[in-house]
Amino acid sequence: VRLVESGGGFVQPGGSLRLSCAASGFTFSNSFMAWARQAPGKALEWVSNIRSDGTTYYSPLVKGRFTLSRDNSKNTVYLQMNSLKPEDTAVYYCQVGSRRGQGTQVTVSS
């Protein structure tokens, strides 16, 4: 299993970023994928899930601002993050089962 996140960066409050997670080593199209995040000094926090059929679930903290999607032809999931807030600052991880990638840093600050 390999998960490679990208797309993180520095953005001002109210801005947007799109994270990507390129997956390999398992049957992606059948897999339940997730994003989680970890802010400095805090525990890992669930952000969003997407089922193999495209059904999505969101943490109340991000619902209405974040959109999770998948492209099974590219073995990739995308997390579109809009209206970003300073409290969204964290390392964002893509997950499948108990496995996760190396993470990508998102920093929201003025």
ABEGO torsion letter per residue (X at the ends): XBBBBBGBEBBBBGBBBBBBBBBBGBBAAABBBBBBBBBBGBBBBBABBBBAAGBBBBBAAABGABBBBBBAAAGBBBBBBBGBBAAABBBBBBBBEABBBAEBBBBBBX
